[in-house]
Amino acid sequence: MTDLTADLESSGIPTLDHKNYIMKVFFPGVSDHPILNDPKVRINGPRTNYDAAMLQFEQLINNKCFILTFIETLEAQKSFNIRDKVNVASLLMVVLMGKMEYATDILRSLLLRLIDKSVLTKHPQLMLRRTESVVEKMLTNWMALCMYNYLKDYAGSSLFLLFKAIKHQIEKGPVDAITHDARYSLSEERLLREQIDHGMVTIHLVQEDPHYEKIPYQTYQTLHVVQDDLDEKIQCKVLDCDTISQVKSKILDALYKNTPFSMRPSIHEVDLEWRHGRGGHLTLQDEDLTTKSICGWKKLNTLAHYGVKESAVMSLIPRQNDSFNANCKQPCQNCTGTYFTNSLSPIITVNGDVEAGSNLRIYHLVRPIDEHHYQNNKTSERTHKAIPEIFLTRLLSTKGTIQKFVDDFFNTILTANEALPPAVKWLFDLLDDAARKHSITESEVVHAWKSNSLPLRFWVNFIKNPDFIFDINKTTTVDSCLSVIAQTFMDSCSTTEHRLGKDSPSNKLLFAKDIPHYREMVAHFYYDVQMLPQITDQEMSTAMQQLSVSQIGEFDTVSALKELYIYVTKYSDQILDALDIDPYCKKMHLAHKLENVACTLEGEETSTC
């Protein structure tokens, strides 16, 4: 594991650029949003009625009375659902990314309104627990903008090391390519319970085709491998029970270390060739004519199936069988489509893991007893029973291996030092002041507000989704382990004691001894932030201006305004009524100005509207 830190120093961390990071947080799962269009160069003013109308609409968005009334009116509509709230919050933050001071002022007003409502409820500590309003998603997005540099330059390395340590530990033992169950896991749902005989195999990589520039290792001119050369070749440790895709994945990891995942060749672009004897070449595949069938189940090929032994000489070559590319509509760089092997039976890969197509009966390490068992395994709907001690011991040993990395990460993000963005102190002070104003004496309430606004809203998102900040491949197995750590962090932020017994879920038992210490760390962090010198308005203003300058022009704001305007069209009567009722909005004729936007859109003269 110490090698991980050394690797990091030599090859760096594949941090996503700001634009991709923002897309992942603001619009998770969306890859082709209109705001990604190149911001059009508008020479001599707007080019179309639409552009002119959107510039007018933007002026309204920049009016505090308008934006607060707009949000409040939308949220009062029954048909304005959670998906809409999240979308509006993200679109607004895109429009305001170049005006962070103003965005912060709006956020402050919305948060104070939310606090006023929450303190009247039976459980004020539940405020910000979920994302059920525009302000809650705006807070998530604002935090993401304020924390990017902190993540990139300071806290990211400990999160990346934690991810690498989990991945490294999982891959030391067998992982079922179909069910994603692993011998070394933190998650009971993804624990490979069966004993699988396996051995370590060191592969020596040789590359003789200098034309394939995507694979950056030394080229050898000789066809016959001389024993002396073996020391110079790149070595890669794999397991003899690994499928061929798993072996290719480990080899690419060894060759590319921390190269961004999207810049590597995909496992579908290369074939694994075994150099055997004098000049013998054999292409290995997950499935081919030699694949064994047992009772109607096909067993994926492994190195053991081919009889590959220690110190085997292998080579990655450009994919020979092109039927995959023909059937794959996406670019193969991040391909998660169906690929066809020699026997032309589809195997679907998800994030580089193999999943059987619905009509196929394929297995890797453990053959399901029946169809029903197989389905359950795939969807991990194992009913919760007390975990047998032998398996808990296995989970605990995996936890012991990565414990240091969990501790380091928690220590890093729960330290109040000069690296911490001023936004954190500003937000926590706002919550403290609001609690004092409302005479809230229970410390648990403010503790919960702080936990819900930073650790649970921001950090848990990145523990579960390190691919939101790094260009990496998060497999299903790694994902399940990260969820256990995220749950531990959530428990550490809670002030209520959980009584544990032998029937408690394994993820609670795993870190049971550590949680009291983690809870102290959280409480100390909140106290230390409270003790930091107050952030002056001038300091906050400077910090926000710097962010604005660095973010301006990153997205096509006109496209974001168009998306927002859809909601104006949908609820125009209600919005116009609200603007007429509010005395400040009425004084500034905001309803009339909004009607003018519609006139400009129609191409009419605004004065006649």
N, C-alpha and C positions, 0 to 999 in steps of 0.2 A: 504493500500500500504506500510505502514511502516514495516509491518510484513515481506515483501520481503527481506529487508535489514537484518533483524534479522535472517531469514532462511539462508541467504547466509553465515552469520558468523558461523552458527552452522553446516551447511552441505557442504559448499564449492561449487566450480564451476566445472561442468563436462567438463573440457578442454580436447580436443583431444590430443593424443600424437603427437609428431613431424611428424612421418611417415604418419599418416592419414591426418594430416593438409596439408602436402606437396602434397599428392595425390589429395586432393580436389582442391587445387589452381592450381597445374601444369596440372592435367588431370581430370577436372571436369566430373563427370558422369561415369568414368571408374573404375571398381572395380577389374578387373583381369588382370592387366598389367604385361608383362613379367618381369619388373624391381622388382616386388614383390617376385620373386623367391628368395630362400635363396642364398646369394652369395656363390658360390661353393668354398669349401676349395681346393685351388690349391697347393697341396703338390709337391715340387720339380718342380715348373714351370707349364706351361700350359699343359692340358691333351689332347687337340685335336688341329687339324690344325686351327679350327675356333677360339679357345681361343688364340692361338699364333698370328693369324692374327689380332684379336681385340686388343691385347696388342700393336702390331705395329701401328695400327690405332689410339690408345689412345695417343701414343707418338706424332703422327702428330697433334692430337687435342690440345696437350699441346704446340704446336708451334704457336705463335701469327700470323705469316705471313700466315700459312696454314688456321687457323680457320677464319681469316678475309676474305681471298680470297674465301674459301669454302662458307661462308654465302653470300658474294656478288654475287658469281656465281649462287647459288641456286635462289636468289631473282630475278636474271635477266631472269630466265626461265618463259615463259608464263604459263606453266602447273603447276608451283609451286604455289599452291593456299594458301588462308589464313589458312586453316586447316593444311596444310603442315608447314607453317611458325610457327604456334603456337606449333606444335608437335616438330619441330626441336629445337625451343628455349627451350622447357621443357626438351627434352632429353639431350641437351648440358648442361643445369644447373644441371641435375642429375649426369652427368659425372664429372662436375666440383665442386660438393658440398664439396669435400674434399680439394679443392684448391681455396678457396674463394678470396685470394689475386689476383690470376691470373684471376678468373672470373670477378672481379671488374675492372681489367685493360682492359679486353676485352670489358666489358660493356661501360667503359669510351670512348674507341676508337670508338665504334659503335654509341654512343650518339653524340659525336663530329661530326662524319660524317653526322648523321641525322640533326643536327643543321645547318651544312654548307649547306645542301640541303634546309632546311626549310626557312632560311632567304632570299633565292632567290625567294620564292613564294610570291603570293599576300597576303596570310594570314598566316604569320609565327606563330601566336598564336594558330593555329590548331594542331601544332606539339604535338604528344603524346595523342591527343584527343581520338583516337581509337586504336585498336590493329591490325595494318595492315602490320606489318613488324616483322622480327625476333627480332630486338632489343627491340621493345615495349613489347613483351611477356617476353623477358629476363629480362627487367626492373621489370615487375610485379612479376616474380619469385624471382629475387634477393631481391626485397623489402620484399617479404613474408619470405624469409630466415632471413633477417636482423631484421624483426619486431616480430618474433615469441615470443621471451622471453618478449618483451615489452607488447605484447598482453596477454600473459599468466600471467605475474606477476604484470602488472600495469593497462593497459587500458581495459582488458577483463571484469573485474567485472562490469564496468559501462555499457558495451554493453550487458552483460548477464542480468543485472537488467532491462534494457530497453526492452529486449525481454520478460522477465517474466512479466513486468508491462503491456505490450500490451496483452499478452496471458491472464493474470488475468482479465483485463478489458473486453476483448471480451467475456470471459466465464461467466461474471456476468449476461449477458443477453442471450436471445435465439439466437442460431446459427443453420441455416438450414443445416442439415447433407448432403443434396444432392447438393444444389446450393452454399453452403459455405457463404451465405449472413448472416450478423450478425447485431443485433440491435445496438451494440456498435462497431463502425468501424471508421477508419480514411479515408477509401477509399469509394468513392461514388459508385464504381462498385460493392462493396461487402456490401452495406448497405441494411439491411432488412427493406424495406419500410413499409410493412404491420404491423398493430398493432396486436401483438400476446399476448393473455391472458396467463399469466404464474405466477406461485408462487414458492417461495423458499421451498425446502424440505431439512431438515437435516437428513442425514442417519447415523445410528449408526452401525458401523461395528463390527461383531463378527466373531471369527474364532474358529471352534471346531475341525478342522482336523489337528492335529499336524504333519501329514506326508507330508504336502505340504510346504516344507521348503522355496520355492521361495516367499512366502507371509509372510513378517516378522512382523506379529502383534500377540498380546497376545493370547494364546489359553485358551479357557474356557472349563472346564470339564462338566459343567451342560448343559443339553439340554434345560431346561426351562430358559428363560431369566428373571432374577429378576430385578425389577425396579432399585434397588440400583447399579446394575452393569453398568447401562447405562453411568454413569459419567466416568467410567474408559475406556470405549471403544473409539476407534478413531472415530471422527465425520467428516463428509464430507458434505459440502453444495452443492446441485445440484438443477436443476430446474425441475419442473414436466413436462415441455415440452421437456426435453432431451430424445433422443433415448437411448436405453439400452447400445449401444456401447459408446455413449457420457458419460453416467454415469460411465461405467467401466473405461473409460479413466480418468475421474476426480478422481475416487477412487484410481487408480494406481498412479496418480500424488500426491495425499494426502499421500499415503503410502510410496512412494519412493522419495518424495521431489526432491532433485537435483541429485539423482542417475543417472548415465549415461543412456540415453534412451535405448541403445543397450543391457544394462545389466538387464533391467526390463523384467518381463513377458509381452508378447504382449496381447492386448485385446482379441486376438483369442485363447489364451491358457487358458483363464479363463471364467467361467460362473458366472452370477450374480444370487444369490439365495435369495429370499425374505422369511424371517422367519415371519410367520403370525399366530397369535393365539397360541394355545397350540400345539407345535410340528409340525405345518404346514410348509411345504417347497415348494416353487414354483420357478422354474427356469425361469427367464425373458429373452426374446430374441427380437431382432429387428423385427423379422418376425416369426410368428408361426400360429397355427390354429385359433387364436383369431384375427388375423390382419384384420382390416376393409378395405373393398373395396368400393370406391365411383366412379361411372361412369367409371369403368375400370381402376381406379388409386388405387394402394395400398398405404395406409398411414402407414409409419413405426411406430412400437409400441413405446410409450413413457411411462414414469412413470404414467402420468395422465390416459393413456389408461388402465393400470392395477389397477387404483384406489389407488396408493401408497400415503400415507399421511405423514405428519410431524412426525419425530422421528421413522420412519420405521426402523426395524432391518434387515440388509442385511449381506450377506457373499459372499466373492469371493471364488469359489471352482475350482479345476482343471476342464478343459472343459470335459463335459460328452459326448457330441455328437462329435464323432471323424471324421465325414465325411469331415470336413474342412481340417484336416491334410492330409487325403487321396487325396484330390484334389489340395493340395498346394505343388508345386515342390520345392519352396524355403524353407529354414529354417524359422520357424514361428517367429523367434526372431524379424526380421524387416519385417514381411510379408506384402507385398502389393499386394498379389495375389487375386484370387476370393475365397470367402468362401461361403459355402452352409449352409443355416439354415435348420430347420426342413422341410420346404416345398420344399427344394431343388431348390429354384430359386436363381440365382447368384446375389450377391451384391458385387461390386468391391470396395475395400477400398484402398484409396491412402493416405499415411501418417496418417492412422488412421481415415481419413474422409471417409464417405460413398459416393460412386457414383453409380448411377444406371447402370446396364448393358444395352447395346444398345437396346435390345429388350424388356426391362422391362419398365413398367409405374409405377414408385415408387415415392412417394413424402414424405416430412417430415412435414414442417410447412405450406408451401404455395403450393396449388395445381395449376399447370400451367393451363392457360385458353385453350391453344392448344399446339400441338407438336412443332410448330414453336417458340412459346414463350419459351418453355422449353429448346430448343436447344440454343437459344440466351442467356438464363439465365446461362446455363452451361458454355458457352464459353465467357461470360461476354462481349458480343459485343453490349452493350447498346449504342445507338447512343448518342453523346454528345449534351445535351440541357442544358440550364441554370438550375442549381439545385434549386428546390423550397426551400424557406427560412427555412421551418420547418425541412427539412433534413440537410441543412447546419448547423442549430443550433445544431442538434444531433451530427454531425461530430465534431463541435466545443466543445461540452461538453466532448466528448471522448478525444479530444486533450487536453483539460484542465486538465484531470485526469493524463495524462502521460507526460505533459509538463516538469515537474521537471526532469524526467528521460532523456528526450531528451536534455535538457539544461546541465545536469550533464555529459552526454556522450560527447557532443560537447566541453564542457569546458575541459574535460580530454584530448581529442585528439588534442586540439588546444592550449596546454600549452607547452611552450618550457622550460623544466626543465632538471635536470640531468638524469631523467629516459629515456629521448628521445635517441634512438640509434644514434651513431655518423654518421651512414649512411645517415640520413636525412640532417644533416648539410653539409656533404660532397657533396651530390647530389645538394642541393640548391645553394651551393657556385659554383659548376661546371656550373650551369645554369646562375648564376649572372656573372661569369667570361666570359662565352661565349657571353652573351648579350653585355658586355663592349667591347669585342674583335671585335664584328660585329657592334659596334656603334648603338645599338638599344636603343633609348631613351624613347620609349613608355613603361611606367611602366606596362601597361595592358598585354604586350606580356610576360614579365618574370612572372607576376602574373599567367597568363594562363598556362605557362610551369610548374610552381610549382604545380598548382592545378591539372593539368593533370597527374603529376608524382606521387603525394602522395594521396591527398584527393579523387580524382575521380578514380584513378587507383587502389588504395589499400583499402581505407576506405569504399567507396560505395559498393565494392564487399562484404565486411563483414557485412555492414548494411543490405544489401539484403539477404545475405547468412550466418547468424550467425552459421548455421550448418557446416560451413567450419572450425570453430575453437572450437565449442562446440558439445558434443554428445547429441543432442536434437532432438525433433520432430517438424518440422516447418510445420504447417498446411497451407492450401490455404488461409484461412482468415487472419492469422498472416502475411503471405507472402505479402498480398495486403497492409497491414498497413505499413510494413517495406519499401515497395516500395515508399510510400508517404514520409516517413522520408528521404529516400535516395534522392528523387527528391528535397526535401527541402535543403538538404546538398549541392546538385549540384548547386542549385540556389544561395546558400550562397557563393559559390566559384566564381560565375560569376561577372563580373564588369559591365555588361550591365543592365540597368534598364528595368524591365518589367512593362508595363502599365497595370494595372488591372481594369477590369470593371465587371459589374454583370454577363457578359457572360463568364468570365474567368473560366478555369477548377477549380473545388473545391479544388484540392490539392494545387493550387497556392494561393487561397483565405485563406485557413486554417492557413497558417503560414505567411501571408502577413505582419503582424505587427512585427513579430520576425526577418524576414530576414535582415532588415537593421542592427540590432544588431549582428546577426550571421556573416554578411559580415565584420563588424568591427573586430570581433574576428579572422576571417581568415587573414585579413590584418595585425593585431597585431601579430599574430603567425608568419607570414612570416618575419615581421620586427624583432621580438625577436630572431628568428633563425639566421637572418643575424647578429645580435649583439653578438651572442655567440662567444666565442674564436674559432679561426680557428682550424680545426682538422689537426694535423700534419700527415705527411706520416707515421710516426712511430706509432701514435695512431690508425690510420686506419688499418695499417698492423697488429697490435696486436689484434684489434677487429675481423678482418677477420680470423686470425689464430685460435682464440678461437672458432669461428663458425665452421671452418674446422674440428677441433679436435672433436667437439661435433656431427658433422654430418657424419663423415667418416664411410663407411661400412654399411650405413642404407639401401641402395638399391643395387641391383645386377647391377653394372655398365657395366659388359660384355653384359648383355641383352640390356642395353641402347645403347651401342656401335653398337650392331648388328642391332638395329632398325635404328640408324643413317646411318649405312653403306648401307642400302637399297637405300638411296638417292644418295650415291656415285655410286652405280651400275647403277641407273637410269640415272644419268647425268654425267657418267664418262668422256666422250669425252670433254664436256664443261669444266669440272673441271680440267682435265689434260691440256687443252689448256691454261686456265687462269693461272695455276701454271707455265707454260712455258713462258708466256708473262710477268708476274710480275718479275722484276729484282731480288728482294730479294729472292723470292721463287726459282727462277732459280739457284741462287748462292748456295742455300742449297740443290739442287737436290730433291725438294719435290715431283715433278711429278714422278720421278723414285721410290721414297720411297712409294708413293701411289700405283704404279704398283706392287711393291714388296708385298704389303698387299694382292693383288689379287692372286699373285703367291703362297703365303703361304696358302691361302684359298684352292687353287687347289692342294696343297700338292707338288708343284714343288720346286726345289732348287731355293732360291731367287737370288743367284749369277748368275744363267743362264738367269734370266729374263732380 
